Amino acid sequence: MAFDGSGLASGMYLVNMQAGGVVQVQKLVLLK
């Protein structure tokens, strides 16, 4: 999985990932 956060501000984001029938939410902290 690749992630490009260049257009986002620093902060905490919730990432919603789906694969097959599985859905998972993860916290992502972006520091610049």
mmJSON file of the N, C-alpha and C atoms, coordinates in Angstrom:
{"data_MODEL":{"atom_site":{
"group_PDB":["ATOM","ATOM","ATOM","ATOM","ATOM","ATOM","ATOM","ATOM","ATOM","ATOM","ATOM","ATOM","ATOM","ATOM","ATOM","ATOM","ATOM","ATOM","ATOM","ATOM","ATOM","ATOM","ATOM","ATOM","ATOM","ATOM","ATOM","ATOM","ATOM","ATOM","ATOM","ATOM","ATOM","ATOM","ATOM","ATOM","ATOM","ATOM","ATOM","ATOM","ATOM","ATOM","ATOM","ATOM","ATOM","ATOM","ATOM","ATOM","ATOM","ATOM","ATOM","ATOM","ATOM","ATOM","ATOM","ATOM","ATOM","ATOM","ATOM","ATOM","ATOM","ATOM","ATOM","ATOM","ATOM","ATOM","ATOM","ATOM","ATOM","ATOM","ATOM","ATOM","ATOM","ATOM","ATOM","ATOM","ATOM","ATOM","ATOM","ATOM","ATOM","ATOM","ATOM","ATOM","ATOM","ATOM","ATOM","ATOM","ATOM","ATOM","ATOM","ATOM","ATOM","ATOM","ATOM","ATOM"],
"id":[1,2,3,4,5,6,7,8,9,10,11,12,13,14,15,16,17,18,19,20,21,22,23,24,25,26,27,28,29,30,31,32,33,34,35,36,37,38,39,40,41,42,43,44,45,46,47,48,49,50,51,52,53,54,55,56,57,58,59,60,61,62,63,64,65,66,67,68,69,70,71,72,73,74,75,76,77,78,79,80,81,82,83,84,85,86,87,88,89,90,91,92,93,94,95,96],
"type_symbol":["N","C","C","N","C","C","N","C","C","N","C","C","N","C","C","N","C","C","N","C","C","N","C","C","N","C","C","N","C","C","N","C","C","N","C","C","N","C","C","N","C","C","N","C","C","N","C","C","N","C","C","N","C","C","N","C","C","N","C","C","N","C","C","N","C","C","N","C","C","N","C","C","N","C","C","N","C","C","N","C","C","N","C","C","N","C","C","N","C","C","N","C","C","N","C","C"],
"label_atom_id":["N","CA","C","N","CA","C","N","CA","C","N","CA","C","N","CA","C","N","CA","C","N","CA","C","N","CA","C","N","CA","C","N","CA","C","N","CA","C","N","CA","C","N","CA","C","N","CA","C","N","CA","C","N","CA","C","N","CA","C","N","CA","C","N","CA","C","N","CA","C","N","CA","C","N","CA","C","N","CA","C","N","CA","C","N","CA","C","N","CA","C","N","CA","C","N","CA","C","N","CA","C","N","CA","C","N","CA","C","N","CA","C"],
"label_alt_id":[null,null,null,null,null,null,null,null,null,null,null,null,null,null,null,null,null,null,null,null,null,null,null,null,null,null,null,null,null,null,null,null,null,null,null,null,null,null,null,null,null,null,null,null,null,null,null,null,null,null,null,null,null,null,null,null,null,null,null,null,null,null,null,null,null,null,null,null,null,null,null,null,null,null,null,null,null,null,null,null,null,null,null,null,null,null,null,null,null,null,null,null,null,null,null,null],
"label_comp_id":["MET","MET","MET","ALA","ALA","ALA","PHE","PHE","PHE","ASP","ASP","ASP","GLY","GLY","GLY","SER","SER","SER","GLY","GLY","GLY","LEU","LEU","LEU","ALA","ALA","ALA","SER","SER","SER","GLY","GLY","GLY","MET","MET","MET","TYR","TYR","TYR","LEU","LEU","LEU","VAL","VAL","VAL","ASN","ASN","ASN","MET","MET","MET","GLN","GLN","GLN","ALA","ALA","ALA","GLY","GLY","GLY","GLY","GLY","GLY","VAL","VAL","VAL","VAL","VAL","VAL","GLN","GLN","GLN","VAL","VAL","VAL","GLN","GLN","GLN","LYS","LYS","LYS","LEU","LEU","LEU","VAL","VAL","VAL","LEU","LEU","LEU","LEU","LEU","LEU","LYS","LYS","LYS"],
"label_asym_id":["A","A","A","A","A","A","A","A","A","A","A","A","A","A","A","A","A","A","A","A","A","A","A","A","A","A","A","A","A","A","A","A","A","A","A","A","A","A","A","A","A","A","A","A","A","A","A","A","A","A","A","A","A","A","A","A","A","A","A","A","A","A","A","A","A","A","A","A","A","A","A","A","A","A","A","A","A","A","A","A","A","A","A","A","A","A","A","A","A","A","A","A","A","A","A","A"],
"label_entity_id":["1","1","1","1","1","1","1","1","1","1","1","1","1","1","1","1","1","1","1","1","1","1","1","1","1","1","1","1","1","1","1","1","1","1","1","1","1","1","1","1","1","1","1","1","1","1","1","1","1","1","1","1","1","1","1","1","1","1","1","1","1","1","1","1","1","1","1","1","1","1","1","1","1","1","1","1","1","1","1","1","1","1","1","1","1","1","1","1","1","1","1","1","1","1","1","1"],
"label_seq_id":[1,1,1,2,2,2,3,3,3,4,4,4,5,5,5,6,6,6,7,7,7,8,8,8,9,9,9,10,10,10,11,11,11,12,12,12,13,13,13,14,14,14,15,15,15,16,16,16,17,17,17,18,18,18,19,19,19,20,20,20,21,21,21,22,22,22,23,23,23,24,24,24,25,25,25,26,26,26,27,27,27,28,28,28,29,29,29,30,30,30,31,31,31,32,32,32],
"pdbx_PDB_ins_code":[null,null,null,null,null,null,null,null,null,null,null,null,null,null,null,null,null,null,null,null,null,null,null,null,null,null,null,null,null,null,null,null,null,null,null,null,null,null,null,null,null,null,null,null,null,null,null,null,null,null,null,null,null,null,null,null,null,null,null,null,null,null,null,null,null,null,null,null,null,null,null,null,null,null,null,null,null,null,null,null,null,null,null,null,null,null,null,null,null,null,null,null,null,null,null,null],
"Cartn_x":[0.843,0.0,0.891,0.635,1.376,0.485,1.098,0.351,1.124,0.47,1.077,0.304,0.879,0.209,0.697,1.288,1.857,0.797,-0.447,-1.504,-2.285,-1.85,-2.567,-1.764,-2.454,-1.798,-1.402,-0.455,-0.089,-1.301,-1.416,-2.526,-2.825,-3.932,-4.338,-5.499,-5.406,-6.42,-6.874,-8.102,-8.605,-8.585,-7.951,-7.809,-8.726,-9.613,-10.558,-10.017,-9.666,-9.107,-10.083,-10.291,-11.19,-10.466,-10.583,-10.0,-10.918,-11.507,-12.46,-13.645,-13.955,-15.056,-14.603,-13.331,-12.775,-12.65,-13.162,-13.041,-12.3,-11.269,-10.467,-10.211,-10.317,-10.041,-8.797,-7.826,-6.577,-6.356,-5.68,-5.286,-3.957,-3.829,-2.598,-2.209,-0.984,-0.49,0.497,0.222,1.062,1.795,3.119,3.953,4.776,4.788,5.591,6.625],
"Cartn_y":[-1.169,0.0,1.236,2.145,3.406,4.54,5.499,6.64,7.918,8.888,10.183,11.252,11.733,12.729,14.139,14.377,15.696,16.797,16.452,17.453,17.599,16.914,16.945,17.69,18.291,18.966,17.941,18.312,17.448,17.242,16.048,15.759,14.281,13.938,12.543,12.287,11.206,10.83,9.408,9.086,7.719,7.166,6.01,5.382,4.172,4.145,3.044,2.12,0.879,-0.077,-1.226,-1.609,-2.708,-3.691,-4.988,-6.04,-7.249,-7.616,-8.725,-8.342,-9.168,-8.872,-8.253,-7.863,-7.334,-5.82,-5.127,-3.671,-3.355,-2.512,-2.173,-0.675,-0.06,1.369,1.504,2.273,2.493,3.988,4.346,5.736,5.972,7.133,7.504,8.894,9.042,10.344,10.832,12.0,12.576,13.785,13.709,14.806,15.349,16.664,17.291,18.191],
"Cartn_z":[0.0,0.0,0.0,-0.89,-0.955,-0.463,0.221,0.751,0.447,-0.165,-0.459,0.302,1.396,2.212,1.945,0.774,0.485,0.433,0.133,0.064,1.354,2.41,3.684,4.735,5.688,6.804,7.863,8.72,9.842,10.738,11.291,12.187,12.238,12.877,12.993,12.042,11.304,10.329,10.604,10.242,10.293,8.878,8.716,7.404,7.358,6.373,6.198,5.109,5.483,4.525,4.324,3.063,2.735,1.835,2.162,1.321,1.418,0.308,0.342,1.209,2.203,3.106,4.41,4.489,5.737,5.637,6.654,6.734,8.023,7.925,9.097,9.109,10.284,10.446,11.31,10.825,11.548,11.737,12.834,13.055,12.349,11.722,11.048,11.527,12.025,12.462,11.419,10.851,9.811,10.383,10.411,10.902,9.751,9.628,8.561,9.164],
"occupancy":[1.0,1.0,1.0,1.0,1.0,1.0,1.0,1.0,1.0,1.0,1.0,1.0,1.0,1.0,1.0,1.0,1.0,1.0,1.0,1.0,1.0,1.0,1.0,1.0,1.0,1.0,1.0,1.0,1.0,1.0,1.0,1.0,1.0,1.0,1.0,1.0,1.0,1.0,1.0,1.0,1.0,1.0,1.0,1.0,1.0,1.0,1.0,1.0,1.0,1.0,1.0,1.0,1.0,1.0,1.0,1.0,1.0,1.0,1.0,1.0,1.0,1.0,1.0,1.0,1.0,1.0,1.0,1.0,1.0,1.0,1.0,1.0,1.0,1.0,1.0,1.0,1.0,1.0,1.0,1.0,1.0,1.0,1.0,1.0,1.0,1.0,1.0,1.0,1.0,1.0,1.0,1.0,1.0,1.0,1.0,1.0],
"B_iso_or_equiv":[0.0,0.0,0.0,0.0,0.0,0.0,0.0,0.0,0.0,0.0,0.0,0.0,0.0,0.0,0.0,0.0,0.0,0.0,0.0,0.0,0.0,0.0,0.0,0.0,0.0,0.0,0.0,0.0,0.0,0.0,0.0,0.0,0.0,0.0,0.0,0.0,0.0,0.0,0.0,0.0,0.0,0.0,0.0,0.0,0.0,0.0,0.0,0.0,0.0,0.0,0.0,0.0,0.0,0.0,0.0,0.0,0.0,0.0,0.0,0.0,0.0,0.0,0.0,0.0,0.0,0.0,0.0,0.0,0.0,0.0,0.0,0.0,0.0,0.0,0.0,0.0,0.0,0.0,0.0,0.0,0.0,0.0,0.0,0.0,0.0,0.0,0.0,0.0,0.0,0.0,0.0,0.0,0.0,0.0,0.0,0.0],
"pdbx_formal_charge":[null,null,null,null,null,null,null,null,null,null,null,null,null,null,null,null,null,null,null,null,null,null,null,null,null,null,null,null,null,null,null,null,null,null,null,null,null,null,null,null,null,null,null,null,null,null,null,null,null,null,null,null,null,null,null,null,null,null,null,null,null,null,null,null,null,null,null,null,null,null,null,null,null,null,null,null,null,null,null,null,null,null,null,null,null,null,null,null,null,null,null,null,null,null,null,null],
"auth_seq_id":[1,1,1,2,2,2,3,3,3,4,4,4,5,5,5,6,6,6,7,7,7,8,8,8,9,9,9,10,10,10,11,11,11,12,12,12,13,13,13,14,14,14,15,15,15,16,16,16,17,17,17,18,18,18,19,19,19,20,20,20,21,21,21,22,22,22,23,23,23,24,24,24,25,25,25,26,26,26,27,27,27,28,28,28,29,29,29,30,30,30,31,31,31,32,32,32],
"auth_comp_id":["MET","MET","MET","ALA","ALA","ALA","PHE","PHE","PHE","ASP","ASP","ASP","GLY","GLY","GLY","SER","SER","SER","GLY","GLY","GLY","LEU","LEU","LEU","ALA","ALA","ALA","SER","SER","SER","GLY","GLY","GLY","MET","MET","MET","TYR","TYR","TYR","LEU","LEU","LEU","VAL","VAL","VAL","ASN","ASN","ASN","MET","MET","MET","GLN","GLN","GLN","ALA","ALA","ALA","GLY","GLY","GLY","GLY","GLY","GLY","VAL","VAL","VAL","VAL","VAL","VAL","GLN","GLN","GLN","VAL","VAL","VAL","GLN","GLN","GLN","LYS","LYS","LYS","LEU","LEU","LEU","VAL","VAL","VAL","LEU","LEU","LEU","LEU","LEU","LEU","LYS","LYS","LYS"],
"auth_asym_id":["A","A","A","A","A","A","A","A","A","A","A","A","A","A","A","A","A","A","A","A","A","A","A","A","A","A","A","A","A","A","A","A","A","A","A","A","A","A","A","A","A","A","A","A","A","A","A","A","A","A","A","A","A","A","A","A","A","A","A","A","A","A","A","A","A","A","A","A","A","A","A","A","A","A","A","A","A","A","A","A","A","A","A","A","A","A","A","A","A","A","A","A","A","A","A","A"],
"auth_atom_id":["N","CA","C","N","CA","C","N","CA","C","N","CA","C","N","CA","C","N","CA","C","N","CA","C","N","CA","C","N","CA","C","N","CA","C","N","CA","C","N","CA","C","N","CA","C","N","CA","C","N","CA","C","N","CA","C","N","CA","C","N","CA","C","N","CA","C","N","CA","C","N","CA","C","N","CA","C","N","CA","C","N","CA","C","N","CA","C","N","CA","C","N","CA","C","N","CA","C","N","CA","C","N","CA","C","N","CA","C","N","CA","C"],
"pdbx_PDB_model_num":[1,1,1,1,1,1,1,1,1,1,1,1,1,1,1,1,1,1,1,1,1,1,1,1,1,1,1,1,1,1,1,1,1,1,1,1,1,1,1,1,1,1,1,1,1,1,1,1,1,1,1,1,1,1,1,1,1,1,1,1,1,1,1,1,1,1,1,1,1,1,1,1,1,1,1,1,1,1,1,1,1,1,1,1,1,1,1,1,1,1,1,1,1,1,1,1]
}}}
